[in-house]
Amino acid sequence: MPQPIVPWTPPFIVAVAYNVLLASGLGWALWLLVVQRLPAQMASLTSRAIPIVGVLLAWLILHERPRAWELGGIGLIALVLLSLRRAPAR
């Protein structure tokens, strides 16, 4: 399918640079740092908090109200994280 040609305007270049350097590059660098410094189990569990932070920041910054099912999901994730944190080491 033919697609329109993308105009490489300064705002578009800034948006692409932001997505490549900060959103992707910095995110991956921080994730690799976490995996290097923490055990794999702990690193994977902390990644479960990302959706919670996203919903709460959208609530705080953008004044979006989470729906009941979103709050329920946050509660389930929090329960799993808390139960695994309190589990005795094998």
ABEGO torsion letter per residue (X at the ends): XBBBBBBBBAAAAAAAAAAAAAAAAAAAAAAAAAAAABBAAAAAAAAAAAAAAAAAAAAAAAGBBBBAAAAAAAAAAAAAAAAAAABBBX
